[in-house]
Amino acid sequence: MVRPLIPEADLARRVREIGEAITRDYAGRDLVIVSVLKGSFVFTADLVRAIEVPLRVEFFGVRSYGHRTESSGEVQITLDLAHPITGEDVLVVEDIVDTGLTLTYLLEQLRARGPRSVRVCALLHKPARCVRPVDIDYLGFTIDDVFVVGYGLDHAERYRNLPYVGVLGDGPEAAAR
Ligand code: 5GP
């Protein structure tokens, strides 16, 4: 059972606002979007269409959960960037920041490749579970400590195609802000 948490219209509105902010902040520059697979593929597809500066899209595949709903703290690279990012302005696009372990690892990997700048854009943030604090430059929504699916996010590879973000199971009441 999936209980709707963030409806399609709210996602679309927030993506538009974030796109406008990124367009303002990167005016006159080219951007490299690093989309973290698999979870952020839907968010990335919508977000890039809301950004009006020239950009290219790279994919970085990591796996942190396997088929469970608890973070193992271990991050495995499943797909590396296809091109160098040396001297580039990089914007990492993540689906959700939970413990922060994945993003911390990812940022170390990317910074070691000599980009001009690295910023982070995340659709969702669960501050209640933070282990490694990370700065999120562009954030969609802060949510309670619940396991969410939809809009690219899965459970055991299912539910990525839901057009909204919902809470899986009969967990506690949750809110997004
Ligand atoms: P972290 O390393 O911050 O604990 O976890 C980051 C990754 O774990 C996310 O990119 C996402 O793939 C997965 N994850 C964390 N929380 C959730 C959640 O509520 N739902 C789903 N589907 N994945 C999650």
Backbone and ligand atoms as CSV (ligand in chain L), in Angstrom:
chain,resi,resn,atom,element,x,y,z
A,1,MET,N,N,0.835,-1.206,0.000
A,1,MET,CA,C,0.000,0.000,0.000
A,1,MET,C,C,0.875,1.264,0.000
A,2,VAL,N,N,0.529,2.221,-0.827
A,2,VAL,CA,C,1.280,3.484,-0.874
A,2,VAL,C,C,0.330,4.637,-0.569
A,3,ARG,N,N,0.669,5.400,0.475
A,3,ARG,CA,C,-0.153,6.570,0.830
A,3,ARG,C,C,0.466,7.827,0.237
A,4,PRO,N,N,-0.263,8.591,-0.585
A,4,PRO,CA,C,0.297,9.791,-1.201
A,4,PRO,C,C,0.820,10.778,-0.154
A,5,LEU,N,N,2.009,11.340,-0.391
A,5,LEU,CA,C,2.596,12.325,0.521
A,5,LEU,C,C,2.811,13.658,-0.199
A,6,ILE,N,N,3.418,13.601,-1.394
A,6,ILE,CA,C,3.624,14.835,-2.162
A,6,ILE,C,C,2.976,14.652,-3.537
A,7,PRO,N,N,1.871,15.358,-3.775
A,7,PRO,CA,C,1.161,15.186,-5.043
A,7,PRO,C,C,1.956,15.728,-6.237
A,8,GLU,N,N,1.565,15.239,-7.401
A,8,GLU,CA,C,2.222,15.600,-8.653
A,8,GLU,C,C,2.330,17.119,-8.841
A,9,ALA,N,N,1.254,17.837,-8.533
A,9,ALA,CA,C,1.241,19.291,-8.770
A,9,ALA,C,C,2.264,19.997,-7.879
A,10,ASP,N,N,2.420,19.526,-6.625
A,10,ASP,CA,C,3.397,20.138,-5.709
A,10,ASP,C,C,4.817,19.866,-6.197
A,11,LEU,N,N,5.057,18.654,-6.704
A,11,LEU,CA,C,6.382,18.319,-7.245
A,11,LEU,C,C,6.700,19.242,-8.420
A,12,ALA,N,N,5.724,19.399,-9.324
A,12,ALA,CA,C,5.938,20.218,-10.527
A,12,ALA,C,C,6.240,21.672,-10.149
A,13,ARG,N,N,5.485,22.193,-9.179
A,13,ARG,CA,C,5.681,23.598,-8.754
A,13,ARG,C,C,7.073,23.791,-8.166
A,14,ARG,N,N,7.477,22.863,-7.291
A,14,ARG,CA,C,8.776,22.981,-6.619
A,14,ARG,C,C,9.935,22.817,-7.620
A,15,VAL,N,N,9.780,21.886,-8.560
A,15,VAL,CA,C,10.819,21.675,-9.581
A,15,VAL,C,C,10.993,22.955,-10.399
A,16,ARG,N,N,9.864,23.598,-10.728
A,16,ARG,CA,C,9.931,24.856,-11.483
A,16,ARG,C,C,10.685,25.917,-10.691
A,17,GLU,N,N,10.379,26.033,-9.394
A,17,GLU,CA,C,11.048,27.041,-8.542
A,17,GLU,C,C,12.552,26.776,-8.439
A,18,ILE,N,N,12.911,25.508,-8.251
A,18,ILE,CA,C,14.342,25.165,-8.144
A,18,ILE,C,C,15.049,25.455,-9.469
A,19,GLY,N,N,14.395,25.107,-10.567
A,19,GLY,CA,C,14.966,25.374,-11.893
A,19,GLY,C,C,15.231,26.861,-12.092
A,20,GLU,N,N,14.296,27.686,-11.643
A,20,GLU,CA,C,14.465,29.140,-11.778
A,20,GLU,C,C,15.643,29.625,-10.930
A,21,ALA,N,N,15.771,29.091,-9.718
A,21,ALA,CA,C,16.876,29.494,-8.835
A,21,ALA,C,C,18.224,29.095,-9.450
A,22,ILE,N,N,18.289,27.886,-10.002
A,22,ILE,CA,C,19.535,27.413,-10.627
A,22,ILE,C,C,19.865,28.271,-11.849
A,23,THR,N,N,18.856,28.585,-12.635
A,23,THR,CA,C,19.053,29.429,-13.827
A,23,THR,C,C,19.623,30.790,-13.424
A,24,ARG,N,N,19.095,31.365,-12.354
A,24,ARG,CA,C,19.598,32.667,-11.849
A,24,ARG,C,C,21.043,32.532,-11.376
A,25,ASP,N,N,21.304,31.505,-10.549
A,25,ASP,CA,C,22.624,31.357,-9.926
A,25,ASP,C,C,23.730,31.037,-10.924
A,26,TYR,N,N,23.396,30.350,-11.995
A,26,TYR,CA,C,24.418,29.937,-12.967
A,26,TYR,C,C,24.361,30.749,-14.258
A,27,ALA,N,N,23.713,31.895,-14.215
A,27,ALA,CA,C,23.600,32.733,-15.417
A,27,ALA,C,C,24.988,33.008,-16.000
A,28,GLY,N,N,25.137,32.827,-17.298
A,28,GLY,CA,C,26.416,33.103,-17.968
A,28,GLY,C,C,27.419,31.976,-17.862
A,29,ARG,N,N,27.030,30.862,-17.202
A,29,ARG,CA,C,27.953,29.724,-17.069
A,29,ARG,C,C,27.345,28.475,-17.690
A,30,ASP,N,N,28.188,27.498,-17.986
A,30,ASP,CA,C,27.711,26.188,-18.430
A,30,ASP,C,C,27.703,25.266,-17.219
A,31,LEU,N,N,26.808,24.301,-17.255
A,31,LEU,CA,C,26.610,23.464,-16.075
A,31,LEU,C,C,26.748,21.986,-16.456
A,32,VAL,N,N,27.346,21.201,-15.532
A,32,VAL,CA,C,27.314,19.745,-15.687
A,32,VAL,C,C,26.397,19.186,-14.602
A,33,ILE,N,N,25.307,18.599,-15.032
A,33,ILE,CA,C,24.379,17.954,-14.100
A,33,ILE,C,C,24.857,16.525,-13.890
A,34,VAL,N,N,25.124,16.156,-12.636
A,34,VAL,CA,C,25.464,14.762,-12.347
A,34,VAL,C,C,24.261,14.126,-11.656
A,35,SER,N,N,23.543,13.318,-12.411
A,35,SER,CA,C,22.325,12.678,-11.926
A,35,SER,C,C,22.689,11.350,-11.270
A,36,VAL,N,N,22.294,11.196,-10.021
A,36,VAL,CA,C,22.669,9.996,-9.276
A,36,VAL,C,C,21.605,8.915,-9.487
A,37,LEU,N,N,22.006,7.871,-10.189
A,37,LEU,CA,C,21.063,6.785,-10.521
A,37,LEU,C,C,20.915,5.806,-9.369
A,38,LYS,N,N,19.813,5.045,-9.319
A,38,LYS,CA,C,18.756,5.202,-10.287
A,38,LYS,C,C,17.718,6.223,-9.850
A,39,GLY,N,N,17.623,6.434,-8.539
A,39,GLY,CA,C,16.485,7.149,-7.968
A,39,GLY,C,C,16.190,8.537,-8.505
A,40,SER,N,N,17.207,9.243,-9.036
A,40,SER,CA,C,16.950,10.636,-9.409
A,40,SER,C,C,16.652,10.815,-10.897
A,41,PHE,N,N,16.408,9.716,-11.620
A,41,PHE,CA,C,16.241,9.881,-13.075
A,41,PHE,C,C,14.975,10.658,-13.436
A,42,VAL,N,N,13.909,10.489,-12.679
A,42,VAL,CA,C,12.662,11.212,-12.986
A,42,VAL,C,C,12.816,12.691,-12.615
A,43,PHE,N,N,13.335,12.938,-11.413
A,43,PHE,CA,C,13.575,14.312,-10.945
A,43,PHE,C,C,14.504,15.040,-11.915
A,44,THR,N,N,15.585,14.368,-12.339
A,44,THR,CA,C,16.535,14.990,-13.264
A,44,THR,C,C,15.847,15.369,-14.577
A,45,ALA,N,N,15.025,14.458,-15.088
A,45,ALA,CA,C,14.355,14.711,-16.375
A,45,ALA,C,C,13.475,15.952,-16.295
A,46,ASP,N,N,12.757,16.108,-15.187
A,46,ASP,CA,C,11.905,17.294,-15.027
A,46,ASP,C,C,12.752,18.539,-14.752
A,47,LEU,N,N,13.759,18.381,-13.886
A,47,LEU,CA,C,14.556,19.541,-13.474
A,47,LEU,C,C,15.310,20.169,-14.645
A,48,VAL,N,N,15.959,19.355,-15.475
A,48,VAL,CA,C,16.761,19.945,-16.566
A,48,VAL,C,C,15.880,20.759,-17.513
A,49,ARG,N,N,14.604,20.374,-17.616
A,49,ARG,CA,C,13.707,21.128,-18.502
A,49,ARG,C,C,13.230,22.430,-17.869
A,50,ALA,N,N,13.553,22.615,-16.583
A,50,ALA,CA,C,13.212,23.867,-15.904
A,50,ALA,C,C,14.430,24.779,-15.765
A,51,ILE,N,N,15.592,24.329,-16.276
A,51,ILE,CA,C,16.832,25.110,-16.197
A,51,ILE,C,C,17.129,25.691,-17.575
A,52,GLU,N,N,17.476,26.984,-17.601
A,52,GLU,CA,C,17.649,27.632,-18.908
A,52,GLU,C,C,19.084,27.989,-19.259
A,53,VAL,N,N,20.077,27.519,-18.474
A,53,VAL,CA,C,21.471,27.738,-18.879
A,53,VAL,C,C,21.942,26.511,-19.665
A,54,PRO,N,N,22.982,26.669,-20.521
A,54,PRO,CA,C,23.477,25.505,-21.268
A,54,PRO,C,C,23.998,24.441,-20.298
A,55,LEU,N,N,23.667,23.204,-20.556
A,55,LEU,CA,C,24.118,22.148,-19.639
A,55,LEU,C,C,24.316,20.830,-20.365
A,56,ARG,N,N,25.111,19.961,-19.714
A,56,ARG,CA,C,25.141,18.566,-20.162
A,56,ARG,C,C,24.807,17.687,-18.969
A,57,VAL,N,N,24.349,16.486,-19.252
A,57,VAL,CA,C,23.915,15.585,-18.184
A,57,VAL,C,C,24.829,14.367,-18.149
A,58,GLU,N,N,25.349,14.076,-16.955
A,58,GLU,CA,C,26.151,12.877,-16.733
A,58,GLU,C,C,25.417,12.007,-15.718
A,59,PHE,N,N,25.641,10.713,-15.808
A,59,PHE,CA,C,25.009,9.803,-14.843
A,59,PHE,C,C,26.060,9.129,-13.988
A,60,PHE,N,N,25.755,9.037,-12.698
A,60,PHE,CA,C,26.646,8.387,-11.754
A,60,PHE,C,C,25.793,7.371,-11.009
A,61,GLY,N,N,26.148,6.114,-11.141
A,61,GLY,CA,C,25.309,5.085,-10.522
A,61,GLY,C,C,25.888,4.609,-9.207
A,62,VAL,N,N,25.099,4.693,-8.157
A,62,VAL,CA,C,25.530,4.155,-6.865
A,62,VAL,C,C,24.404,3.319,-6.277
A,63,ARG,N,N,24.803,2.348,-5.483
A,63,ARG,CA,C,23.805,1.525,-4.813
A,63,ARG,C,C,24.146,1.521,-3.328
A,64,SER,N,N,23.163,1.876,-2.506
A,64,SER,CA,C,23.467,1.920,-1.073
A,64,SER,C,C,22.549,1.028,-0.257
A,65,TYR,N,N,21.411,0.630,-0.819
A,65,TYR,CA,C,20.428,-0.077,0.003
A,65,TYR,C,C,20.188,-1.529,-0.388
A,66,GLY,N,N,20.514,-1.900,-1.615
A,66,GLY,CA,C,20.097,-3.215,-2.092
A,66,GLY,C,C,18.589,-3.291,-2.074
A,67,HIS,N,N,18.059,-4.363,-1.554
A,67,HIS,CA,C,16.605,-4.524,-1.538
A,67,HIS,C,C,16.025,-4.303,-0.153
A,68,ARG,N,N,16.781,-3.623,0.703
A,68,ARG,CA,C,16.268,-3.386,2.054
A,68,ARG,C,C,15.865,-1.926,2.211
A,69,THR,N,N,15.228,-1.590,3.310
A,69,THR,CA,C,14.804,-0.208,3.515
A,69,THR,C,C,15.699,0.496,4.541
A,70,GLU,N,N,16.788,-0.150,4.969
A,70,GLU,CA,C,17.727,0.484,5.899
A,70,GLU,C,C,19.070,0.675,5.213
A,71,SER,N,N,19.718,1.819,5.425
A,71,SER,CA,C,21.011,2.067,4.806
A,71,SER,C,C,22.067,1.152,5.397
A,72,SER,N,N,22.901,0.565,4.533
A,72,SER,CA,C,23.977,-0.289,5.019
A,72,SER,C,C,25.209,0.550,5.333
A,73,GLY,N,N,25.217,1.798,4.847
A,73,GLY,CA,C,26.396,2.639,5.028
A,73,GLY,C,C,27.450,2.340,3.978
A,74,GLU,N,N,27.255,1.272,3.237
A,74,GLU,CA,C,28.205,0.919,2.187
A,74,GLU,C,C,27.679,1.435,0.861
A,75,VAL,N,N,28.581,2.040,0.083
A,75,VAL,CA,C,28.163,2.590,-1.197
A,75,VAL,C,C,28.980,1.921,-2.287
A,76,GLN,N,N,28.284,1.473,-3.310
A,76,GLN,CA,C,28.954,0.770,-4.405
A,76,GLN,C,C,28.709,1.572,-5.679
A,77,ILE,N,N,29.787,1.827,-6.455
A,77,ILE,CA,C,29.609,2.517,-7.731
A,77,ILE,C,C,29.165,1.491,-8.779
A,78,THR,N,N,28.010,1.731,-9.377
A,78,THR,CA,C,27.506,0.807,-10.394
A,78,THR,C,C,27.701,1.361,-11.805
A,79,LEU,N,N,27.903,2.680,-11.911
A,79,LEU,CA,C,28.163,3.308,-13.212
A,79,LEU,C,C,28.973,4.572,-12.972
A,80,ASP,N,N,30.141,4.672,-13.632
A,80,ASP,CA,C,30.990,5.856,-13.442
A,80,ASP,C,C,30.648,6.919,-14.498
A,81,LEU,N,N,31.078,8.164,-14.245
A,81,LEU,CA,C,30.853,9.237,-15.209
A,81,LEU,C,C,31.514,8.879,-16.535
A,82,ALA,N,N,30.880,9.280,-17.625
A,82,ALA,CA,C,31.427,8.943,-18.946
A,82,ALA,C,C,32.501,9.936,-19.383
A,83,HIS,N,N,32.494,11.171,-18.797
A,83,HIS,CA,C,33.436,12.211,-19.216
A,83,HIS,C,C,34.040,12.904,-18.005
A,84,PRO,N,N,35.245,13.496,-18.185
A,84,PRO,CA,C,35.873,14.217,-17.072
A,84,PRO,C,C,35.045,15.445,-16.680
A,85,ILE,N,N,35.204,15.888,-15.425
A,85,ILE,CA,C,34.501,17.084,-14.955
A,85,ILE,C,C,35.498,18.139,-14.485
A,86,THR,N,N,36.765,17.961,-14.846
A,86,THR,CA,C,37.821,18.891,-14.452
A,86,THR,C,C,37.487,20.312,-14.914
A,87,GLY,N,N,37.538,21.251,-13.977
A,87,GLY,CA,C,37.303,22.661,-14.314
A,87,GLY,C,C,35.844,23.011,-14.567
A,88,GLU,N,N,34.940,22.090,-14.353
A,88,GLU,CA,C,33.518,22.312,-14.656
A,88,GLU,C,C,32.732,22.716,-13.410
A,89,ASP,N,N,31.616,23.415,-13.647
A,89,ASP,CA,C,30.663,23.686,-12.572
A,89,ASP,C,C,29.681,22.518,-12.520
A,90,VAL,N,N,29.751,21.766,-11.415
A,90,VAL,CA,C,28.985,20.526,-11.297
A,90,VAL,C,C,27.815,20.703,-10.332
A,91,LEU,N,N,26.644,20.224,-10.739
A,91,LEU,CA,C,25.498,20.190,-9.843
A,91,LEU,C,C,25.041,18.737,-9.700
A,92,VAL,N,N,25.201,18.210,-8.489
A,92,VAL,CA,C,24.793,16.834,-8.210
A,92,VAL,C,C,23.287,16.809,-7.951
A,93,VAL,N,N,22.582,15.943,-8.654
A,93,VAL,CA,C,21.130,15.836,-8.460
A,93,VAL,C,C,20.813,14.492,-7.802
A,94,GLU,N,N,20.325,14.562,-6.563
A,94,GLU,CA,C,20.018,13.373,-5.760
A,94,GLU,C,C,18.519,13.271,-5.534
A,95,ASP,N,N,18.031,12.054,-5.378
A,95,ASP,CA,C,16.620,11.872,-5.058
A,95,ASP,C,C,16.342,12.224,-3.600
A,96,ILE,N,N,17.108,11.625,-2.695
A,96,ILE,CA,C,16.821,11.816,-1.269
A,96,ILE,C,C,18.100,11.730,-0.444
A,97,VAL,N,N,18.231,12.609,0.528
A,97,VAL,CA,C,19.352,12.544,1.463
A,97,VAL,C,C,18.781,12.060,2.791
A,98,ASP,N,N,19.272,10.901,3.211
A,98,ASP,CA,C,18.744,10.228,4.396
A,98,ASP,C,C,19.809,10.323,5.494
A,99,THR,N,N,20.714,9.340,5.577
A,99,THR,CA,C,21.799,9.439,6.554
A,99,THR,C,C,22.884,10.417,6.085
A,100,GLY,N,N,22.950,10.665,4.779
A,100,GLY,CA,C,23.992,11.540,4.224
A,100,GLY,C,C,25.243,10.779,3.822
A,101,LEU,N,N,25.270,9.472,4.085
A,101,LEU,CA,C,26.467,8.672,3.796
A,101,LEU,C,C,26.748,8.586,2.289
A,102,THR,N,N,25.703,8.369,1.501
A,102,THR,CA,C,25.886,8.256,0.048
A,102,THR,C,C,26.437,9.550,-0.527
A,103,LEU,N,N,25.816,10.660,-0.146
A,103,LEU,CA,C,26.215,11.952,-0.691
A,103,LEU,C,C,27.638,12.329,-0.257
A,104,THR,N,N,27.987,12.040,0.988
A,104,THR,CA,C,29.336,12.323,1.475
A,104,THR,C,C,30.369,11.584,0.620
A,105,TYR,N,N,30.100,10.305,0.368
A,105,TYR,CA,C,30.994,9.479,-0.446
A,105,TYR,C,C,31.085,10.022,-1.876
A,106,LEU,N,N,29.918,10.352,-2.412
A,106,LEU,CA,C,29.823,10.869,-3.774
A,106,LEU,C,C,30.590,12.174,-3.954
A,107,LEU,N,N,30.439,13.081,-2.989
A,107,LEU,CA,C,31.100,14.385,-3.073
A,107,LEU,C,C,32.613,14.219,-3.006
A,108,GLU,N,N,33.084,13.279,-2.181
A,108,GLU,CA,C,34.528,12.995,-2.125
A,108,GLU,C,C,35.019,12.523,-3.496
A,109,GLN,N,N,34.278,11.614,-4.088
A,109,GLN,CA,C,34.633,11.080,-5.407
A,109,GLN,C,C,34.695,12.188,-6.464
A,110,LEU,N,N,33.694,13.072,-6.451
A,110,LEU,CA,C,33.610,14.116,-7.476
A,110,LEU,C,C,34.671,15.189,-7.258
A,111,ARG,N,N,34.877,15.595,-6.005
A,111,ARG,CA,C,35.862,16.658,-5.719
A,111,ARG,C,C,37.269,16.214,-6.094
A,112,ALA,N,N,37.538,14.912,-5.969
A,112,ALA,CA,C,38.867,14.386,-6.310
A,112,ALA,C,C,39.160,14.533,-7.813
A,113,ARG,N,N,38.128,14.827,-8.600
A,113,ARG,CA,C,38.324,14.934,-10.056
A,113,ARG,C,C,38.519,16.373,-10.526
A,114,GLY,N,N,38.685,17.296,-9.577
A,114,GLY,CA,C,39.069,18.668,-9.911
A,114,GLY,C,C,38.033,19.538,-10.597
A,115,PRO,N,N,36.768,19.470,-10.210
A,115,PRO,CA,C,35.780,20.389,-10.805
A,115,PRO,C,C,36.011,21.806,-10.306
A,116,ARG,N,N,35.460,22.806,-11.029
A,116,ARG,CA,C,35.588,24.194,-10.574
A,116,ARG,C,C,34.707,24.412,-9.334
A,117,SER,N,N,33.521,23.856,-9.357
A,117,SER,CA,C,32.627,23.961,-8.197
A,117,SER,C,C,31.715,22.736,-8.167
A,118,VAL,N,N,31.257,22.422,-6.956
A,118,VAL,CA,C,30.281,21.333,-6.810
A,118,VAL,C,C,29.176,21.813,-5.884
A,119,ARG,N,N,27.940,21.751,-6.370
A,119,ARG,CA,C,26.791,22.034,-5.516
A,119,ARG,C,C,25.850,20.845,-5.548
A,120,VAL,N,N,24.920,20.847,-4.593
A,120,VAL,CA,C,24.018,19.708,-4.431
A,120,VAL,C,C,22.570,20.147,-4.547
A,121,CYS,N,N,21.807,19.397,-5.322
A,121,CYS,CA,C,20.364,19.593,-5.416
A,121,CYS,C,C,19.703,18.269,-5.042
A,122,ALA,N,N,18.851,18.283,-4.022
A,122,ALA,CA,C,18.155,17.054,-3.611
A,122,ALA,C,C,16.659,17.304,-3.590
A,123,LEU,N,N,15.909,16.336,-4.068
A,123,LEU,CA,C,14.456,16.486,-4.032
A,123,LEU,C,C,13.937,16.398,-2.601
A,124,LEU,N,N,14.461,15.420,-1.832
A,124,LEU,CA,C,13.941,15.179,-0.484
A,124,LEU,C,C,15.068,15.098,0.535
A,125,HIS,N,N,14.738,15.468,1.774
A,125,HIS,CA,C,15.705,15.399,2.870
A,125,HIS,C,C,14.989,14.884,4.108
A,126,LYS,N,N,15.630,13.888,4.769
A,126,LYS,CA,C,15.073,13.343,6.018
A,126,LYS,C,C,16.026,13.685,7.157
A,127,PRO,N,N,15.961,14.886,7.707
A,127,PRO,CA,C,16.955,15.308,8.695
A,127,PRO,C,C,16.975,14.434,9.943
A,128,ALA,N,N,15.885,13.770,10.254
A,128,ALA,CA,C,15.808,12.942,11.471
A,128,ALA,C,C,16.847,11.830,11.470
A,129,ARG,N,N,17.298,11.400,10.296
A,129,ARG,CA,C,18.191,10.243,10.226
A,129,ARG,C,C,19.633,10.601,9.881
A,130,CYS,N,N,19.937,11.896,9.928
A,130,CYS,CA,C,21.253,12.374,9.519
A,130,CYS,C,C,22.393,11.765,10.353
A,131,VAL,N,N,23.376,11.204,9.675
A,131,VAL,CA,C,24.595,10.702,10.323
A,131,VAL,C,C,25.778,11.582,9.920
A,132,ARG,N,N,25.849,11.911,8.616
A,132,ARG,CA,C,26.886,12.798,8.094
A,132,ARG,C,C,26.206,14.022,7.507
A,133,PRO,N,N,26.242,15.166,8.207
A,133,PRO,CA,C,25.574,16.373,7.679
A,133,PRO,C,C,26.204,16.811,6.357
A,134,VAL,N,N,25.357,17.125,5.397
A,134,VAL,CA,C,25.843,17.639,4.112
A,134,VAL,C,C,25.042,18.891,3.764
A,135,ASP,N,N,25.714,19.845,3.140
A,135,ASP,CA,C,25.020,21.063,2.715
A,135,ASP,C,C,24.235,20.761,1.449
A,136,ILE,N,N,22.953,21.052,1.488
A,136,ILE,CA,C,22.123,20.898,0.290
A,136,ILE,C,C,21.824,22.306,-0.217
A,137,ASP,N,N,22.314,22.627,-1.411
A,137,ASP,CA,C,22.168,23.994,-1.926
A,137,ASP,C,C,20.760,24.253,-2.449
A,138,TYR,N,N,20.158,23.238,-3.043
A,138,TYR,CA,C,18.787,23.364,-3.567
A,138,TYR,C,C,17.998,22.163,-3.070
A,139,LEU,N,N,16.944,22.432,-2.294
A,139,LEU,CA,C,16.170,21.330,-1.698
A,139,LEU,C,C,14.695,21.441,-2.070
A,140,GLY,N,N,14.121,20.284,-2.439
A,140,GLY,CA,C,12.698,20.247,-2.761
A,140,GLY,C,C,11.836,20.276,-1.515
A,141,PHE,N,N,11.895,19.192,-0.731
A,141,PHE,CA,C,11.040,19.063,0.446
A,141,PHE,C,C,11.789,18.382,1.585
A,142,THR,N,N,11.465,18.798,2.805
A,142,THR,CA,C,11.927,18.096,3.998
A,142,THR,C,C,10.798,17.165,4.420
A,143,ILE,N,N,11.139,15.896,4.693
A,143,ILE,CA,C,10.087,14.952,5.084
A,143,ILE,C,C,10.419,14.285,6.422
A,144,ASP,N,N,9.385,13.707,7.032
A,144,ASP,CA,C,9.572,12.967,8.281
A,144,ASP,C,C,10.308,11.650,8.010
A,145,ASP,N,N,10.607,10.935,9.076
A,145,ASP,CA,C,11.351,9.684,8.965
A,145,ASP,C,C,10.431,8.541,8.525
A,146,VAL,N,N,10.122,8.528,7.227
A,146,VAL,CA,C,9.293,7.458,6.658
A,146,VAL,C,C,9.958,6.995,5.364
A,147,PHE,N,N,9.639,5.785,4.943
A,147,PHE,CA,C,10.216,5.273,3.699
A,147,PHE,C,C,9.290,5.629,2.546
A,148,VAL,N,N,9.832,6.405,1.598
A,148,VAL,CA,C,8.997,6.891,0.497
A,148,VAL,C,C,9.356,6.220,-0.824
A,149,VAL,N,N,8.373,6.164,-1.696
A,149,VAL,CA,C,8.559,5.613,-3.043
A,149,VAL,C,C,7.860,6.522,-4.048
A,150,GLY,N,N,8.141,6.263,-5.331
A,150,GLY,CA,C,7.489,7.025,-6.399
A,150,GLY,C,C,8.379,8.135,-6.926
A,151,TYR,N,N,8.021,8.680,-8.090
A,151,TYR,CA,C,8.768,9.758,-8.729
A,151,TYR,C,C,10.257,9.377,-8.823
A,152,GLY,N,N,10.502,8.129,-9.217
A,152,GLY,CA,C,11.873,7.638,-9.374
A,152,GLY,C,C,12.364,6.776,-8.232
A,153,LEU,N,N,11.771,6.952,-7.051
A,153,LEU,CA,C,12.223,6.194,-5.868
A,153,LEU,C,C,11.551,4.822,-5.822
A,154,ASP,N,N,12.337,3.821,-5.435
A,154,ASP,CA,C,11.829,2.449,-5.485
A,154,ASP,C,C,11.781,1.783,-4.121
A,155,HIS,N,N,11.114,0.639,-4.100
A,155,HIS,CA,C,11.354,-0.364,-3.071
A,155,HIS,C,C,11.501,-1.675,-3.823
A,156,ALA,N,N,12.681,-2.297,-3.720
A,156,ALA,CA,C,12.984,-3.511,-4.480
A,156,ALA,C,C,12.665,-3.316,-5.966
A,157,GLU,N,N,13.049,-2.136,-6.478
A,157,GLU,CA,C,12.911,-1.770,-7.908
A,157,GLU,C,C,11.475,-1.474,-8.346
A,158,ARG,N,N,10.529,-1.532,-7.455
A,158,ARG,CA,C,9.140,-1.217,-7.836
A,158,ARG,C,C,8.788,0.222,-7.455
A,159,TYR,N,N,7.715,0.711,-7.996
A,159,TYR,CA,C,7.088,2.008,-7.678
A,159,TYR,C,C,7.779,3.223,-8.299
A,160,ARG,N,N,8.885,3.033,-9.053
A,160,ARG,CA,C,9.581,4.209,-9.606
A,160,ARG,C,C,8.669,5.015,-10.528
A,161,ASN,N,N,7.694,4.340,-11.118
A,161,ASN,CA,C,6.832,4.989,-12.115
A,161,ASN,C,C,5.640,5.735,-11.521
A,162,LEU,N,N,5.458,5.726,-10.206
A,162,LEU,CA,C,4.366,6.526,-9.621
A,162,LEU,C,C,4.641,8.002,-9.898
A,163,PRO,N,N,3.639,8.776,-10.320
A,163,PRO,CA,C,3.880,10.190,-10.631
A,163,PRO,C,C,3.954,11.084,-9.393
A,164,TYR,N,N,3.707,10.521,-8.206
A,164,TYR,CA,C,3.762,11.291,-6.961
A,164,TYR,C,C,4.713,10.594,-5.982
A,165,VAL,N,N,5.025,11.240,-4.856
A,165,VAL,CA,C,5.823,10.601,-3.799
A,165,VAL,C,C,4.856,10.120,-2.722
A,166,GLY,N,N,4.994,8.854,-2.342
A,166,GLY,CA,C,4.100,8.300,-1.334
A,166,GLY,C,C,4.865,7.516,-0.282
A,167,VAL,N,N,4.171,7.228,0.823
A,167,VAL,CA,C,4.772,6.473,1.925
A,167,VAL,C,C,4.378,5.008,1.777
A,168,LEU,N,N,5.399,4.150,1.861
A,168,LEU,CA,C,5.159,2.727,1.708
A,168,LEU,C,C,4.758,2.112,3.047
A,169,GLY,N,N,3.717,1.305,3.020
A,169,GLY,CA,C,3.325,0.548,4.217
A,169,GLY,C,C,2.375,1.308,5.112
A,170,ASP,N,N,2.156,0.745,6.307
A,170,ASP,CA,C,1.194,1.321,7.247
A,170,ASP,C,C,1.906,2.110,8.346
A,171,GLY,N,N,2.955,2.808,7.974
A,171,GLY,CA,C,3.755,3.549,8.954
A,171,GLY,C,C,2.986,4.698,9.584
A,172,PRO,N,N,3.677,5.522,10.397
A,172,PRO,CA,C,3.036,6.646,11.061
A,172,PRO,C,C,2.608,7.715,10.056
A,173,GLU,N,N,1.728,8.595,10.493
A,173,GLU,CA,C,1.347,9.751,9.666
A,173,GLU,C,C,2.606,10.549,9.368
A,174,ALA,N,N,2.727,11.083,8.158
A,174,ALA,CA,C,3.937,11.822,7.800
A,174,ALA,C,C,3.572,13.103,7.100
A,175,ALA,N,N,4.512,14.037,7.122
A,175,ALA,CA,C,4.280,15.329,6.457
A,175,ALA,C,C,5.491,15.703,5.625
A,176,ALA,N,N,5.262,16.547,4.632
A,176,ALA,CA,C,6.338,17.115,3.807
A,176,ALA,C,C,6.223,18.622,3.884
A,177,ARG,N,N,7.377,19.307,3.987
A,177,ARG,CA,C,7.302,20.779,4.026
A,177,ARG,C,C,8.455,21.366,3.237
L,1,5GP,P1,P,21.772,7.869,2.608
L,1,5GP,O1,O,23.125,7.382,2.188
L,1,5GP,O2,O,21.636,9.369,2.667
L,1,5GP,O3,O,21.304,7.193,3.864
L,1,5GP,O4,O,20.754,7.323,1.541
L,1,5GP,C1,C,20.682,7.815,0.286
L,1,5GP,C2,C,20.046,6.829,-0.649
L,1,5GP,O5,O,19.250,5.845,0.022
L,1,5GP,C3,C,19.099,7.554,-1.560
L,1,5GP,O6,O,19.760,8.039,-2.695
L,1,5GP,C4,C,18.069,6.499,-1.870
L,1,5GP,O7,O,18.502,5.729,-2.949
L,1,5GP,C5,C,18.029,5.637,-0.621
L,1,5GP,N1,N,16.933,6.039,0.276
L,1,5GP,C6,C,17.019,6.702,1.445
L,1,5GP,N2,N,15.811,6.915,1.985
L,1,5GP,C7,C,14.918,6.389,1.110
L,1,5GP,C8,C,13.486,6.317,1.088
L,1,5GP,O8,O,12.745,6.765,1.963
L,1,5GP,N3,N,12.949,5.693,0.007
L,1,5GP,C9,C,13.697,5.147,-1.000
L,1,5GP,N4,N,13.049,4.574,-1.989
L,1,5GP,N5,N,15.046,5.217,-1.007
L,1,5GP,C10,C,15.638,5.823,0.039
